Amino acid sequence: MSTWRLILAFVLGLGLVFGFWMYGCLRTMQETVGFNIQTTSISILFTAALSTPIILFLFLGFKLILKIKAKANTLAISIFYLSIILGSSVSECWILQDERNFSREISQISPTEVYSRARAWPNEAALLVFVPNEGIHATD
């Protein structure tokens, strides 16, 4: 496999992992339940912004050490940001699935008092909370 393909695979993987993890952190910090376009937009924008120093460092290294041309660097940066969006989308689906699971738990046990549990990995520092007569909420 060529060096260029290894770099693209690395960039793609890094973007997916960073997008999944950072988006999940930012999304759960906003303490929302269910899909919300404003929360999603803010989380994706901040994820992309927070990744900028990482990507600049990597691509400066690629350019200086591996002598990659500017056009190829631009392609790699584009792939990185697209993979961040893909990783963020997967993270949103993961979070929504966890919220559906929590909703099913509530319907099966029908609690009469406040019921809570940690969100699914990697967001287990935040909680999903059911409050009778108020519904499901999120906290961190």
MIPA-970875 format. One record per atom (N, C-alpha, C, O): residue number from 1; residue in three letters; x, y, z. Coordinates in nm, 2 decimals, padded with zeros to 4 digits. Example, Ala and Ser with C-alpha at 12.3 -4.5 7.8 and 13.67 -1.06 7.14 Angstrom:
2
1, ala, 01.32, -00.57, 00.78 $
1, ala, 01.23, -00.45, 00.78 $
1, ala, 01.32, -00.33, 00.78 $
1, ala, 01.42, -00.33, 00.85 $
2, ser, 01.28, -00.22, 00.71 $
2, ser, 01.37, -00.11, 00.71 $
2, ser, 01.29, 00.00, 00.79 $
2, ser, 01.34, 00.11, 00.80 $
This chain:
140
1, met, 00.09, -00.12, 00.00 $
1, met, 00.00, 00.00, 00.00 $
1, met, 00.09, 00.12, 00.00 $
1, met, 00.19, 00.13, 00.07 $
2, ser, 00.05, 00.22, -00.08 $
2, ser, 00.13, 00.34, -00.09 $
2, ser, 00.12, 00.43, 00.03 $
2, ser, 00.03, 00.42, 00.11 $
3, thr, 00.22, 00.51, 00.05 $
3, thr, 00.22, 00.61, 00.16 $
3, thr, 00.09, 00.69, 00.16 $
3, thr, 00.03, 00.72, 00.27 $
4, trp, 00.06, 00.74, 00.04 $
4, trp, -00.06, 00.82, 00.03 $
4, trp, -00.19, 00.76, 00.08 $
4, trp, -00.27, 00.82, 00.14 $
5, arg, -00.20, 00.63, 00.04 $
5, arg, -00.32, 00.55, 00.09 $
5, arg, -00.32, 00.53, 00.24 $
5, arg, -00.43, 00.54, 00.30 $
6, leu, -00.21, 00.51, 00.29 $
6, leu, -00.20, 00.50, 00.44 $
6, leu, -00.23, 00.63, 00.51 $
6, leu, -00.30, 00.63, 00.61 $
7, ile, -00.19, 00.74, 00.45 $
7, ile, -00.22, 00.87, 00.51 $
7, ile, -00.37, 00.89, 00.50 $
7, ile, -00.43, 00.94, 00.60 $
8, leu, -00.43, 00.86, 00.39 $
8, leu, -00.58, 00.88, 00.37 $
8, leu, -00.66, 00.79, 00.47 $
8, leu, -00.76, 00.83, 00.53 $
9, ala, -00.61, 00.67, 00.48 $
9, ala, -00.68, 00.57, 00.58 $
9, ala, -00.66, 00.63, 00.72 $
9, ala, -00.76, 00.62, 00.80 $
10, phe, -00.55, 00.68, 00.76 $
10, phe, -00.52, 00.73, 00.89 $
10, phe, -00.61, 00.86, 00.91 $
10, phe, -00.67, 00.87, 01.02 $
11, val, -00.62, 00.94, 00.81 $
11, val, -00.70, 01.07, 00.82 $
11, val, -00.85, 01.03, 00.84 $
11, val, -00.92, 01.09, 00.92 $
12, leu, -00.89, 00.94, 00.76 $
12, leu, -01.03, 00.89, 00.76 $
12, leu, -01.06, 00.84, 00.90 $
12, leu, -01.17, 00.87, 00.96 $
13, gly, -00.98, 00.75, 00.95 $
13, gly, -01.00, 00.69, 01.08 $
13, gly, -01.00, 00.79, 01.19 $
13, gly, -01.08, 00.79, 01.28 $
14, leu, -00.90, 00.88, 01.19 $
14, leu, -00.89, 00.99, 01.29 $
14, leu, -01.01, 01.07, 01.29 $
14, leu, -01.07, 01.11, 01.40 $
15, gly, -01.06, 01.11, 01.17 $
15, gly, -01.18, 01.20, 01.16 $
15, gly, -01.30, 01.13, 01.22 $
15, gly, -01.39, 01.19, 01.29 $
16, leu, -01.32, 01.00, 01.19 $
16, leu, -01.44, 00.92, 01.23 $
16, leu, -01.43, 00.91, 01.39 $
16, leu, -01.54, 00.94, 01.45 $
17, val, -01.32, 00.88, 01.44 $
17, val, -01.31, 00.86, 01.59 $
17, val, -01.33, 00.99, 01.66 $
17, val, -01.40, 01.00, 01.75 $
18, phe, -01.26, 01.10, 01.61 $
18, phe, -01.27, 01.23, 01.67 $
18, phe, -01.41, 01.28, 01.66 $
18, phe, -01.46, 01.34, 01.76 $
19, gly, -01.47, 01.27, 01.54 $
19, gly, -01.61, 01.32, 01.52 $
19, gly, -01.71, 01.25, 01.61 $
19, gly, -01.79, 01.31, 01.68 $
20, phe, -01.69, 01.11, 01.62 $
20, phe, -01.78, 01.04, 01.71 $
20, phe, -01.77, 01.08, 01.86 $
20, phe, -01.87, 01.11, 01.92 $
21, trp, -01.65, 01.08, 01.90 $
21, trp, -01.62, 01.11, 02.05 $
21, trp, -01.66, 01.26, 02.08 $
21, trp, -01.73, 01.28, 02.18 $
22, met, -01.60, 01.35, 02.01 $
22, met, -01.62, 01.49, 02.04 $
22, met, -01.77, 01.54, 02.02 $
22, met, -01.82, 01.61, 02.11 $
23, tyr, -01.83, 01.49, 01.92 $
23, tyr, -01.97, 01.53, 01.90 $
23, tyr, -02.06, 01.47, 02.01 $
23, tyr, -02.14, 01.54, 02.06 $
24, gly, -02.03, 01.35, 02.05 $
24, gly, -02.11, 01.29, 02.17 $
24, gly, -02.09, 01.37, 02.29 $
24, gly, -02.18, 01.39, 02.37 $
25, cys, -01.96, 01.41, 02.32 $
25, cys, -01.94, 01.50, 02.44 $
25, cys, -02.02, 01.63, 02.43 $
25, cys, -02.08, 01.67, 02.53 $
26, leu, -02.00, 01.70, 02.32 $
26, leu, -02.07, 01.83, 02.30 $
26, leu, -02.22, 01.81, 02.30 $
26, leu, -02.29, 01.90, 02.36 $
27, arg, -02.27, 01.71, 02.24 $
27, arg, -02.42, 01.69, 02.24 $
27, arg, -02.48, 01.66, 02.37 $
27, arg, -02.58, 01.72, 02.41 $
28, thr, -02.41, 01.58, 02.45 $
28, thr, -02.46, 01.54, 02.59 $
28, thr, -02.44, 01.66, 02.68 $
28, thr, -02.52, 01.67, 02.78 $
29, met, -02.34, 01.74, 02.66 $
29, met, -02.32, 01.86, 02.75 $
29, met, -02.44, 01.96, 02.73 $
29, met, -02.46, 02.04, 02.82 $
30, gln, -02.50, 01.96, 02.62 $
30, gln, -02.61, 02.05, 02.60 $
30, gln, -02.74, 02.00, 02.66 $
30, gln, -02.85, 02.07, 02.66 $
31, glu, -02.74, 01.88, 02.72 $
31, glu, -02.85, 01.82, 02.80 $
31, glu, -02.98, 01.82, 02.72 $
31, glu, -03.09, 01.86, 02.78 $
32, thr, -02.98, 01.78, 02.60 $
32, thr, -03.10, 01.76, 02.52 $
32, thr, -03.14, 01.61, 02.51 $
32, thr, -03.05, 01.53, 02.52 $
33, val, -03.26, 01.59, 02.49 $
33, val, -03.31, 01.45, 02.46 $
33, val, -03.38, 01.46, 02.32 $
33, val, -03.46, 01.55, 02.30 $
34, gly, -03.35, 01.36, 02.24 $
34, gly, -03.41, 01.36, 02.10 $
34, gly, -03.34, 01.45, 02.01 $
34, gly, -03.25, 01.53, 02.05 $
35, phe, -03.37, 01.43, 01.88 $
35, phe, -03.30, 01.51, 01.78 $
35, phe, -03.34, 01.66, 01.78 $
35, phe, -03.46, 01.69, 01.79 $
36, asn, -03.24, 01.74, 01.78 $
36, asn, -03.26, 01.89, 01.78 $
36, asn, -03.16, 01.95, 01.68 $
36, asn, -03.04, 01.94, 01.70 $
37, ile, -03.21, 02.01, 01.58 $
37, ile, -03.13, 02.07, 01.47 $
37, ile, -03.03, 02.17, 01.53 $
37, ile, -02.91, 02.17, 01.48 $
38, gln, -03.07, 02.25, 01.62 $
38, gln, -02.98, 02.35, 01.68 $
38, gln, -02.87, 02.29, 01.75 $
38, gln, -02.75, 02.32, 01.74 $
39, thr, -02.90, 02.19, 01.84 $
39, thr, -02.80, 02.12, 01.92 $
39, thr, -02.70, 02.04, 01.82 $
39, thr, -02.58, 02.05, 01.84 $
40, thr, -02.76, 01.98, 01.72 $
40, thr, -02.67, 01.91, 01.62 $
40, thr, -02.58, 02.00, 01.55 $
40, thr, -02.46, 01.97, 01.54 $
41, ser, -02.63, 02.11, 01.50 $
41, ser, -02.55, 02.21, 01.43 $
41, ser, -02.44, 02.26, 01.52 $
41, ser, -02.32, 02.27, 01.47 $
42, ile, -02.47, 02.30, 01.64 $
42, ile, -02.37, 02.36, 01.73 $
42, ile, -02.26, 02.25, 01.76 $
42, ile, -02.14, 02.28, 01.76 $
43, ser, -02.30, 02.13, 01.78 $
43, ser, -02.21, 02.02, 01.81 $
43, ser, -02.12, 01.99, 01.70 $
43, ser, -02.00, 01.98, 01.71 $
44, ile, -02.17, 01.99, 01.57 $
44, ile, -02.09, 01.96, 01.46 $
44, ile, -01.99, 02.08, 01.43 $
44, ile, -01.87, 02.05, 01.40 $
45, leu, -02.04, 02.20, 01.44 $
45, leu, -01.95, 02.31, 01.42 $
45, leu, -01.84, 02.32, 01.52 $
45, leu, -01.72, 02.34, 01.49 $
46, phe, -01.87, 02.30, 01.65 $
46, phe, -01.76, 02.30, 01.75 $
46, phe, -01.67, 02.18, 01.73 $
46, phe, -01.55, 02.20, 01.76 $
47, thr, -01.72, 02.07, 01.69 $
47, thr, -01.63, 01.95, 01.67 $
47, thr, -01.53, 01.98, 01.56 $
47, thr, -01.41, 01.96, 01.57 $
48, ala, -01.58, 02.04, 01.45 $
48, ala, -01.49, 02.08, 01.34 $
48, ala, -01.39, 02.19, 01.38 $
48, ala, -01.27, 02.18, 01.35 $
49, ala, -01.44, 02.28, 01.46 $
49, ala, -01.35, 02.39, 01.51 $
49, ala, -01.24, 02.34, 01.60 $
49, ala, -01.13, 02.37, 01.59 $
50, leu, -01.28, 02.25, 01.69 $
50, leu, -01.19, 02.19, 01.79 $
50, leu, -01.08, 02.10, 01.72 $
50, leu, -00.98, 02.08, 01.77 $
51, ser, -01.12, 02.05, 01.60 $
51, ser, -01.03, 01.96, 01.53 $
51, ser, -00.92, 02.04, 01.45 $
51, ser, -00.82, 01.98, 01.41 $
52, thr, -00.95, 02.16, 01.43 $
52, thr, -00.86, 02.24, 01.34 $
52, thr, -00.71, 02.24, 01.38 $
52, thr, -00.63, 02.22, 01.30 $
53, pro, -00.68, 02.26, 01.51 $
53, pro, -00.54, 02.26, 01.55 $
53, pro, -00.48, 02.12, 01.52 $
53, pro, -00.36, 02.11, 01.48 $
54, ile, -00.55, 02.01, 01.55 $
54, ile, -00.50, 01.88, 01.52 $
54, ile, -00.47, 01.86, 01.37 $
54, ile, -00.36, 01.81, 01.34 $
55, ile, -00.56, 01.90, 01.29 $
55, ile, -00.54, 01.87, 01.15 $
55, ile, -00.43, 01.96, 01.09 $
55, ile, -00.36, 01.92, 01.00 $
56, leu, -00.42, 02.08, 01.14 $
56, leu, -00.32, 02.17, 01.09 $
56, leu, -00.18, 02.12, 01.13 $
56, leu, -00.09, 02.12, 01.05 $
57, phe, -00.17, 02.07, 01.25 $
57, phe, -00.04, 02.00, 01.29 $
57, phe, -00.01, 01.88, 01.21 $
57, phe, 00.11, 01.87, 01.16 $
58, leu, -00.11, 01.80, 01.19 $
58, leu, -00.08, 01.68, 01.11 $
58, leu, -00.04, 01.71, 00.96 $
58, leu, 00.05, 01.65, 00.91 $
59, phe, -00.11, 01.80, 00.90 $
59, phe, -00.09, 01.83, 00.76 $
59, phe, 00.04, 01.91, 00.74 $
59, phe, 00.10, 01.90, 00.64 $
60, leu, 00.07, 01.99, 00.84 $
60, leu, 00.20, 02.06, 00.83 $
60, leu, 00.31, 01.95, 00.84 $
60, leu, 00.41, 01.96, 00.76 $
61, gly, 00.29, 01.85, 00.92 $
61, gly, 00.39, 01.74, 00.93 $
61, gly, 00.39, 01.66, 00.80 $
61, gly, 00.50, 01.63, 00.75 $
62, phe, 00.28, 01.63, 00.74 $
62, phe, 00.27, 01.56, 00.62 $
62, phe, 00.35, 01.64, 00.51 $
62, phe, 00.42, 01.58, 00.43 $
63, lys, 00.33, 01.77, 00.51 $
63, lys, 00.39, 01.85, 00.40 $
63, lys, 00.54, 01.85, 00.42 $
63, lys, 00.62, 01.84, 00.33 $
64, leu, 00.59, 01.87, 00.55 $
64, leu, 00.73, 01.89, 00.57 $
64, leu, 00.80, 01.76, 00.57 $
64, leu, 00.91, 01.75, 00.51 $
65, ile, 00.75, 01.66, 00.63 $
65, ile, 00.82, 01.53, 00.64 $
65, ile, 00.80, 01.44, 00.52 $
65, ile, 00.90, 01.39, 00.47 $
66, leu, 00.68, 01.43, 00.47 $
66, leu, 00.65, 01.34, 00.36 $
66, leu, 00.65, 01.41, 00.23 $
66, leu, 00.63, 01.34, 00.12 $
67, lys, 00.66, 01.54, 00.23 $
67, lys, 00.67, 01.62, 00.10 $
67, lys, 00.54, 01.60, 00.02 $
67, lys, 00.55, 01.59, -00.10 $
68, ile, 00.43, 01.60, 00.08 $
68, ile, 00.30, 01.59, 00.01 $
68, ile, 00.26, 01.73, -00.05 $
68, ile, 00.28, 01.83, 00.02 $
69, lys, 00.22, 01.73, -00.17 $
69, lys, 00.18, 01.85, -00.24 $
69, lys, 00.06, 01.91, -00.18 $
69, lys, -00.02, 01.85, -00.12 $
70, ala, 00.04, 02.04, -00.20 $
70, ala, -00.07, 02.12, -00.15 $
70, ala, -00.20, 02.06, -00.20 $
70, ala, -00.30, 02.06, -00.12 $
71, lys, -00.21, 02.02, -00.32 $
71, lys, -00.34, 01.97, -00.37 $
71, lys, -00.38, 01.84, -00.30 $
71, lys, -00.49, 01.82, -00.27 $
72, ala, -00.28, 01.76, -00.28 $
72, ala, -00.31, 01.63, -00.20 $
72, ala, -00.34, 01.66, -00.06 $
72, ala, -00.43, 01.60, 00.00 $
73, asn, -00.28, 01.76, 00.00 $
73, asn, -00.31, 01.80, 00.14 $
73, asn, -00.45, 01.85, 00.14 $
73, asn, -00.52, 01.82, 00.24 $
74, thr, -00.50, 01.93, 00.05 $
74, thr, -00.63, 01.98, 00.04 $
74, thr, -00.73, 01.86, 00.04 $
74, thr, -00.84, 01.87, 00.10 $
75, leu, -00.70, 01.76, -00.04 $
75, leu, -00.79, 01.65, -00.05 $
75, leu, -00.80, 01.58, 00.08 $
75, leu, -00.91, 01.54, 00.13 $
76, ala, -00.68, 01.56, 00.15 $
76, ala, -00.68, 01.49, 00.28 $
76, ala, -00.76, 01.57, 00.38 $
76, ala, -00.83, 01.51, 00.47 $
77, ile, -00.74, 01.70, 00.38 $
77, ile, -00.82, 01.79, 00.48 $
77, ile, -00.97, 01.77, 00.45 $
77, ile, -01.05, 01.76, 00.55 $
78, ser, -01.01, 01.77, 00.33 $
78, ser, -01.15, 01.75, 00.29 $
78, ser, -01.20, 01.62, 00.34 $
78, ser, -01.31, 01.61, 00.40 $
79, ile, -01.12, 01.52, 00.32 $
79, ile, -01.16, 01.38, 00.37 $
79, ile, -01.18, 01.38, 00.52 $
79, ile, -01.27, 01.32, 00.58 $
80, phe, -01.08, 01.45, 00.59 $
80, phe, -01.09, 01.46, 00.73 $
80, phe, -01.22, 01.52, 00.78 $
80, phe, -01.29, 01.47, 00.87 $
81, tyr, -01.25, 01.64, 00.72 $
81, tyr, -01.37, 01.71, 00.77 $
81, tyr, -01.50, 01.63, 00.73 $
81, tyr, -01.60, 01.63, 00.81 $
82, leu, -01.50, 01.56, 00.62 $
82, leu, -01.62, 01.48, 00.58 $
82, leu, -01.63, 01.36, 00.68 $
82, leu, -01.74, 01.32, 00.71 $
83, ser, -01.51, 01.30, 00.72 $
83, ser, -01.52, 01.19, 00.81 $
83, ser, -01.56, 01.24, 00.95 $
83, ser, -01.62, 01.16, 01.03 $
84, ile, -01.53, 01.36, 00.99 $
84, ile, -01.58, 01.42, 01.11 $
84, ile, -01.74, 01.43, 01.11 $
84, ile, -01.80, 01.39, 01.21 $
85, ile, -01.79, 01.47, 01.00 $
85, ile, -01.94, 01.48, 00.98 $
85, ile, -02.00, 01.34, 00.99 $
85, ile, -02.10, 01.32, 01.05 $
86, leu, -01.93, 01.24, 00.93 $
86, leu, -01.98, 01.10, 00.93 $
86, leu, -01.97, 01.05, 01.07 $
86, leu, -02.07, 00.99, 01.12 $
87, gly, -01.86, 01.07, 01.14 $
87, gly, -01.85, 01.03, 01.28 $
87, gly, -01.95, 01.09, 01.37 $
87, gly, -02.00, 01.03, 01.46 $
88, ser, -01.98, 01.22, 01.35 $
88, ser, -02.08, 01.29, 01.43 $
88, ser, -02.22, 01.23, 01.40 $
88, ser, -02.30, 01.22, 01.49 $
89, ser, -02.24, 01.20, 01.28 $
89, ser, -02.37, 01.14, 01.24 $
89, ser, -02.39, 01.00, 01.31 $
89, ser, -02.50, 00.97, 01.37 $
90, val, -02.29, 00.92, 01.31 $
90, val, -02.29, 00.79, 01.38 $
90, val, -02.31, 00.81, 01.53 $
90, val, -02.39, 00.74, 01.59 $
91, ser, -02.24, 00.91, 01.59 $
91, ser, -02.26, 00.94, 01.73 $
91, ser, -02.40, 00.98, 01.76 $
91, ser, -02.46, 00.94, 01.86 $
92, glu, -02.46, 01.07, 01.68 $
92, glu, -02.60, 01.11, 01.70 $
92, glu, -02.69, 00.99, 01.69 $
92, glu, -02.78, 00.97, 01.78 $
93, cys, -02.67, 00.90, 01.60 $
93, cys, -02.75, 00.77, 01.59 $
93, cys, -02.74, 00.69, 01.72 $
93, cys, -02.83, 00.63, 01.77 $
94, trp, -02.61, 00.68, 01.77 $
94, trp, -02.58, 00.61, 01.89 $
94, trp, -02.66, 00.67, 02.01 $
94, trp, -02.71, 00.59, 02.09 $
95, ile, -02.65, 00.80, 02.02 $
95, ile, -02.72, 00.87, 02.13 $
95, ile, -02.87, 00.85, 02.12 $
95, ile, -02.94, 00.82, 02.22 $
96, leu, -02.93, 00.86, 02.00 $
96, leu, -03.07, 00.85, 01.98 $
96, leu, -03.11, 00.70, 02.02 $
96, leu, -03.22, 00.68, 02.07 $
97, gln, -03.03, 00.61, 01.98 $
97, gln, -03.07, 00.47, 02.01 $
97, gln, -03.06, 00.45, 02.16 $
97, gln, -03.15, 00.38, 02.22 $
98, asp, -02.97, 00.50, 02.23 $
98, asp, -02.96, 00.49, 02.38 $
98, asp, -03.09, 00.56, 02.44 $
98, asp, -03.14, 00.50, 02.54 $
99, glu, -03.13, 00.67, 02.39 $
99, glu, -03.25, 00.74, 02.44 $
99, glu, -03.37, 00.65, 02.41 $
99, glu, -03.46, 00.65, 02.50 $
100, arg, -03.38, 00.59, 02.30 $
100, arg, -03.49, 00.50, 02.27 $
100, arg, -03.49, 00.38, 02.37 $
100, arg, -03.60, 00.34, 02.42 $
101, asn, -03.37, 00.33, 02.40 $
101, asn, -03.36, 00.22, 02.49 $
101, asn, -03.41, 00.26, 02.63 $
101, asn, -03.48, 00.19, 02.70 $
102, phe, -03.37, 00.38, 02.67 $
102, phe, -03.41, 00.43, 02.80 $
102, phe, -03.56, 00.45, 02.80 $
102, phe, -03.63, 00.42, 02.91 $
103, ser, -03.62, 00.50, 02.70 $
103, ser, -03.77, 00.51, 02.69 $
103, ser, -03.84, 00.38, 02.70 $
103, ser, -03.94, 00.37, 02.77 $
104, arg, -03.78, 00.27, 02.64 $
104, arg, -03.84, 00.14, 02.65 $
104, arg, -03.82, 00.09, 02.80 $
104, arg, -03.92, 00.02, 02.85 $
105, glu, -03.71, 00.12, 02.86 $
105, glu, -03.69, 00.08, 03.00 $
105, glu, -03.80, 00.14, 03.09 $
105, glu, -03.86, 00.08, 03.17 $
106, ile, -03.83, 00.27, 03.06 $
106, ile, -03.93, 00.34, 03.14 $
106, ile, -04.07, 00.27, 03.12 $
106, ile, -04.14, 00.25, 03.21 $
107, ser, -04.10, 00.24, 02.99 $
107, ser, -04.23, 00.18, 02.96 $
107, ser, -04.25, 00.05, 03.03 $
107, ser, -04.36, 00.00, 03.06 $
108, gln, -04.14, -00.03, 03.04 $
108, gln, -04.14, -00.16, 03.10 $
108, gln, -04.16, -00.16, 03.25 $
108, gln, -04.22, -00.24, 03.31 $
109, ile, -04.09, -00.06, 03.32 $
109, ile, -04.09, -00.06, 03.47 $
109, ile, -04.19, 00.04, 03.52 $
109, ile, -04.23, 00.03, 03.64 $
110, ser, -04.24, 00.13, 03.44 $
110, ser, -04.34, 00.23, 03.49 $
110, ser, -04.31, 00.29, 03.63 $
110, ser, -04.38, 00.27, 03.72 $
111, pro, -04.19, 00.36, 03.64 $
111, pro, -04.15, 00.41, 03.77 $
111, pro, -04.25, 00.52, 03.82 $
111, pro, -04.30, 00.60, 03.74 $
112, thr, -04.27, 00.52, 03.95 $
112, thr, -04.35, 00.62, 04.02 $
112, thr, -04.27, 00.73, 04.08 $
112, thr, -04.32, 00.83, 04.12 $
113, glu, -04.14, 00.71, 04.09 $
113, glu, -04.04, 00.80, 04.14 $
113, glu, -03.94, 00.83, 04.03 $
113, glu, -03.94, 00.77, 03.93 $
114, val, -03.85, 00.93, 04.06 $
114, val, -03.75, 00.96, 03.97 $
114, val, -03.66, 00.84, 03.94 $
114, val, -03.62, 00.77, 04.03 $
115, tyr, -03.63, 00.82, 03.81 $
115, tyr, -03.55, 00.70, 03.77 $
115, tyr, -03.45, 00.76, 03.68 $
115, tyr, -03.47, 00.84, 03.59 $
116, ser, -03.32, 00.71, 03.70 $
116, ser, -03.21, 00.76, 03.61 $
116, ser, -03.11, 00.65, 03.59 $
116, ser, -03.10, 00.55, 03.66 $
117, arg, -03.04, 00.67, 03.49 $
117, arg, -02.92, 00.58, 03.46 $
117, arg, -02.82, 00.66, 03.37 $
117, arg, -02.86, 00.76, 03.31 $
118, ala, -02.70, 00.61, 03.37 $
118, ala, -02.59, 00.67, 03.29 $
118, ala, -02.62, 00.65, 03.14 $
118, ala, -02.68, 00.55, 03.10 $
119, arg, -02.59, 00.74, 03.06 $
119, arg, -02.60, 00.73, 02.91 $
119, arg, -02.50, 00.62, 02.87 $
119, arg, -02.41, 00.57, 02.95 $
120, ala, -02.52, 00.57, 02.75 $
120, ala, -02.43, 00.46, 02.70 $
120, ala, -02.29, 00.52, 02.67 $
120, ala, -02.27, 00.64, 02.66 $
121, trp, -02.19, 00.43, 02.67 $
121, trp, -02.05, 00.46, 02.64 $
121, trp, -02.05, 00.54, 02.51 $
121, trp, -02.12, 00.50, 02.41 $
122, pro, -01.97, 00.64, 02.49 $
122, pro, -01.87, 00.69, 02.58 $
122, pro, -01.92, 00.81, 02.66 $
122, pro, -01.84, 00.89, 02.71 $
123, asn, -02.05, 00.83, 02.67 $
123, asn, -02.11, 00.95, 02.74 $
123, asn, -02.16, 00.91, 02.87 $
123, asn, -02.26, 00.98, 02.92 $
124, glu, -02.11, 00.81, 02.94 $
124, glu, -02.16, 00.76, 03.07 $
124, glu, -02.15, 00.86, 03.18 $
124, glu, -02.20, 00.84, 03.29 $
125, ala, -02.07, 00.97, 03.16 $
125, ala, -02.06, 01.07, 03.27 $
125, ala, -02.19, 01.15, 03.28 $
125, ala, -02.22, 01.22, 03.38 $
126, ala, -02.28, 01.15, 03.18 $
126, ala, -02.41, 01.22, 03.18 $
126, ala, -02.52, 01.12, 03.21 $
126, ala, -02.50, 01.00, 03.19 $
127, leu, -02.63, 01.17, 03.25 $
127, leu, -02.74, 01.08, 03.29 $
127, leu, -02.87, 01.11, 03.20 $
127, leu, -02.89, 01.22, 03.16 $
128, leu, -02.95, 01.01, 03.19 $
128, leu, -03.08, 01.02, 03.14 $
128, leu, -03.17, 01.00, 03.26 $
128, leu, -03.15, 00.91, 03.34 $
129, val, -03.27, 01.09, 03.28 $
129, val, -03.35, 01.09, 03.40 $
129, val, -03.50, 01.10, 03.36 $
129, val, -03.54, 01.18, 03.27 $
130, phe, -03.58, 01.01, 03.42 $
130, phe, -03.72, 01.01, 03.40 $
130, phe, -03.78, 01.07, 03.53 $
130, phe, -03.76, 01.02, 03.64 $
131, val, -03.86, 01.18, 03.51 $
131, val, -03.94, 01.24, 03.62 $
131, val, -04.08, 01.22, 03.59 $
131, val, -04.13, 01.26, 03.49 $
132, pro, -04.16, 01.15, 03.68 $
132, pro, -04.30, 01.13, 03.66 $
132, pro, -04.37, 01.26, 03.63 $
132, pro, -04.35, 01.36, 03.70 $
133, asn, -04.46, 01.25, 03.54 $
133, asn, -04.55, 01.37, 03.49 $
133, asn, -04.47, 01.48, 03.42 $
133, asn, -04.52, 01.58, 03.38 $
134, glu, -04.33, 01.46, 03.40 $
134, glu, -04.25, 01.55, 03.33 $
134, glu, -04.18, 01.49, 03.21 $
134, glu, -04.15, 01.56, 03.12 $
135, gly, -04.16, 01.36, 03.22 $
135, gly, -04.09, 01.30, 03.10 $
135, gly, -03.94, 01.28, 03.12 $
135, gly, -03.89, 01.28, 03.24 $
136, ile, -03.87, 01.25, 03.01 $
136, ile, -03.73, 01.22, 03.01 $
136, ile, -03.65, 01.35, 02.99 $
136, ile, -03.68, 01.43, 02.91 $
137, his, -03.55, 01.36, 03.08 $
137, his, -03.45, 01.48, 03.07 $
137, his, -03.31, 01.42, 03.07 $
137, his, -03.29, 01.30, 03.09 $
138, ala, -03.22, 01.51, 03.04 $
138, ala, -03.08, 01.47, 03.04 $
138, ala, -03.00, 01.57, 03.13 $
138, ala, -03.03, 01.68, 03.14 $
139, thr, -02.90, 01.51, 03.20 $
139, thr, -02.82, 01.59, 03.29 $
139, thr, -02.67, 01.55, 03.27 $
139, thr, -02.64, 01.44, 03.21 $
140, asp, -02.58, 01.64, 03.31 $
140, asp, -02.44, 01.60, 03.31 $
140, asp, -02.37, 01.63, 03.44 $
140, asp, -02.25, 01.61, 03.45 $
